[in-house]
Every structure is written in C-alpha cells, then in structure tokens.
C-alpha cells in the first residue's frame, strides 16, 4: 500500500527560502483537512501512549504552581500522561514517575533529569538549573489543559519558515528544515520542530555548547520509522510517533544531549 506524504519540501530562511523549493499545494490542502481531527485527537493519543501515571494520592492535581524561587509552571494531569509547562515557555514536558526512598516519587524528563519530587503527603519540590538543590512548591490556582497548537495548512508553511529562520539566526549559518509527514501528524510534528529549535537557540547562548550547535545544518522531522532522535554530519533527524501525543517527540533537554554527543 502506498504511503501518502504530506510535506516533502526543504525550507530555508527568506529570501533563500524562495529558491529552496516549491511547496506542494495539493499536499497542503490534504493536511488542512486532516489537521482539525488530528488536533482534536492529540490529547487522547497522548493518553493511550502513557500508562505510567503515579498513584493519585501522591501528586497534587492539575493547576498552576509557583516555587519559592518564583518559577511558575502548569501541571496537567487530565490524562494518564503527566504534563508540565513553565511560565514564559512554549515547551510541554512529559514527566515519567519513578519510586524514591521514603515513599517519594521522582518525576523525570526523557533525558533523565529530575524535575519534580513529590512526598506521600503531596508536598512538591521543583528542580531547575537555577535551583539544582530544589525549591519547595505551592499551589497558585487553576490552569487550562496543555493542548497542541492549531495551525491551518498555510500557517504550517509560515511556521516552518519562521523556525528555519530562528535556527539560522541562532547558529549563524543557514539551517534547512525538511518536514516529511503524513496528514494527521501535524500537531506532533510542529511541536517537535519548535522544541528542536528551542534547544538550538539555548545551545547557541551557552559558551560551552555553542561549538557543538554550530555544526547543525539541517533539521528533518518525519514520521517514518520508530521514534528516535539522532545527529550526524550536520543533520538533526527526529522521528516522531504521532499516536503518542506530546510523548511522541523528544524534549529539548534530550535534543541538547544528542547534538552535544553525550547520548
């Protein structure tokens, strides 16, 4: 059975983007029709892919929280996946629980970094680069569910171009973006691209990582093959799993580790 592809174009920052290739309008129309349903199913797909939710008695409910250092974040437990997003950030983190001494539960991202520690009575501590030893957390009120962005087909085209330009400005050389996905994969694919560029921008600002990220020449987002992230010969390749929701793409922390060669 032939596999229909949605986007197979290569993107470069303006004005080079005009010379890079032609966007396939027929494929965009197909993506537009499929996008509405795929966005609606995004959270349920994430639910099906995540079966590692911790006991409800150990983790505070969904809402907005603030640590003693002033770092705010949203915790979303509306599905079996535990989702988290920091204030002033667009990245949604998928946290996985593991048992710890004294009945505590540690929540880590996909790079293995400890993000939250929860005690049996619901006390929570946040761990960040600014507070590596941990900062106590308190509830700050309700918060909306964390959902994937909704983009039309032409918004998707513009989004790809803008992300290519962001990466190019950060690295200081042209970074091509190639998205090769089926209709229905748009929510996870766009989230994966945004997360990858966030990682690149963060590395470019770090004196210790700037040389590593300067090697990035191309970002490929595809849904062909098993989920993975790799970096070789200047190409960052991310294979997503659209059925896994937010968990179907790597976090920026893991992308940083892969580009830096520590994973």
N, C-alpha and C positions, 0 to 999 in steps of 0.2 A: 504494500500500500504506500503510495507516495506521500511524503510528509510535506504539508504546505507551510511555507515560511512567511513570516510577517515583515520583518525588516532585514534587509541584507545589504544596506548601504554603509559606506565608510564616511565618517564625519570629521571635518577639520574646522578650526575656528575661522570666522569671517575675516578677510574676504576669501581665504583659501578654500573655505567650505564650498564655494560656488564651483570651484574647479575639481573638487574631490570626487564627485559622483552625482548621480541623479536619483532622487528619492522616488520610489515606486508608488505612484498614486493609487493604483489598484490595491496594493497591499495595505496602504493606509486606510482605505475605505473598509477593508475587511477587519482591520484592527479596531477601527472605531465602533463597528457593530458588536465586536466581541468584548470590548472594554467594559461596557456597563455591567454585563453579567459577571465578568471576572472580578471586578471591583467589589460587587455585592457578595461574592463567594470568598473573598480574600480572608476574612476572619474565620469563617467556618473551615477553610482549608488549613489554616494555622492550627485550629483546634484538633483536627484529625491527626495532624502530624506530631502533636505534642501530647504525650501521655505521662509526663514526669512531674505533674503538679504536686507540690508538697501538701501535707495534711493541712486542712483549712484552719485548724486551731493554732498553727504556728506562724501564720503570715497575716499581717493586717490586710484589710480589704482594699479594694480599688480606691484611688483618690490621689490627691496631691500631698506631698510630704516635703519638709524642709529640715536640713541638718543644722547642727549648731554652728557650722561654718557659713551658713547662709545659702548653701547649694540646694535648690529646689528641684523636684522631679515628680513625674506622674508614674504611678504604679497601676497597671491594668491587669486585673485578674478575672476579666469577664469571660475568658476561655481557659482551657487547661494550660495554655502557654502563659508564663509569667512575663509580661512585657513592661518595659521601663523606658522613659524618655526624659532626659534632663532639660531643664529650662534653657531657652535660647539655643536649642539644638533640634535638628530635624531627624536625627537617627533614633530608631527604635531598637532597643536591645532586647534580645531573647535570653532570659536568665534560666539557668538549669540548677536545680537544688541538689545538694549532697549533704549527708549527715555529718555532724561535728560533735565533739565532746560536750557532755552535759546536756545532751538533747537539743542542741542548737542546730540550725540549718543554715548552710552557706549557699548563697546564690552566686554563680559564676557566669561570665560570658563565654562565648565559644572559643576564646583564646586562653581560657583557664584562669582569668583574672577574677579575684574575689571582689564582688561589687556590694553585696548586702550580707549581713549576718543577722539572723533572727533567733531570739531566745524562745523557749517554750511558752512564756507568758506574753509573747508578741512584741517585746522590745526589739528595736531595729537599729542597726549601725550601718552607716554608709562609708565605703572605702573608695577614695579617688586619688589621683596624683597629687592633689592639693592637700589631702588628708589621708596619707597612706596608713596611719595608725588607727583610723576610724573616727567617725563623728556621729554621736547619737542623733536619732531622727525623731521628729514629732509630726503628727498629722496636721495638715493645713487646710483641709476642706475637700469637697468633691472635685472630680475631674472627669472630662469626657473620655470615651474609649479611644484607644490608639488605632487609627484606621489608615489604610493606604491612600495616597492622594489619587484624585480622579482627574485624568487627562484625556482630552479628545485626541484624535489622530494628529492633527496639526499642532496641538500643544505638545505632543510627544516629540514631534520633529524639532520644535523650538527648544524643548528641554534638552535633547541630545546635543544640539549645537551649543547651548549655554554651558553644559557640563564639560564639553570638549574645550571650550574657551577658558573655563575656570582652571582645568588641569594644565592647560598650556601656559597660562599666566603664572601658575604656581611653580611649574618645573622650569620655565624659561626656554622651552622648545615646543614644537608642535606635538600635541598628543592627539592621536586619531582615536575616535570612538566607533566601534563596529558592533551593532546590535543585531543578532540573528536569532529571532524567537518566533514561536507560533502565536497566533491570535489567542488571547486568554492569559498569556504570560506577562502582559504589560505591567501590572502592579508590582510584581516581584522584580521584574527587570529594571524598571525605573528606580525602584528603591535600592537595588544593588548598585546601579550606576552612581546614584547620589552618594551612597555610602563609600564607594571606591574613591570618588573624587574628594570627599571629606578626608579620607585617610591620606591621600596625596598632598592635599593642602596642609594638613597637620605636619606631615613629614618635612615638607619644604620649609616650614617655620622652625624646625628643630636643627640646631647646628650638628648634632650627632647623626641625624638621619638624612640630611639634605643631599649628601653624595649618593646615597642609595636610591632615593626617589628620582634623582636626575637621570637615571637610566630608563625611566618609563617613557615609552614612545607610543604605545597603543593599549587601549582597553577594549577587550572583547567580552560582551555579555551574550551568553547563549543558553538555551535550554536543551541542548543535545548532549546526552551522556549523563553519567552520575554526577551528583552535586560535588563541586570541588573548587578550589582557588589555587592558581599556580602563577609563577612569574619566571619567564625565561626569555633571554635575548630581547629584552625591552618590552615584551608583551605581557600584560596582566590579563589573565584569562579567568573569567568567573562563570562557572556552570551552575545555573540556578535550578531549584526544584519548585516550580510554580504551585504545586499542590501543598507545599509546606508553609505557605504564608511568609511571615517575617523570618521564620526559621529557615526558609529556603534560600537564603543568601548569607554570605559571611559578614561578620561585623567589621567595622573599621579597624578595631584592635587586631583582629586576625589578619586583615589585609596588610597592615603595617608590618606584622611579623613575617609574612610571606615575602614582601618586597625587600625587607631588610635581610632576608636569608636566615632567620632564626627558626623557621618552621619548614 
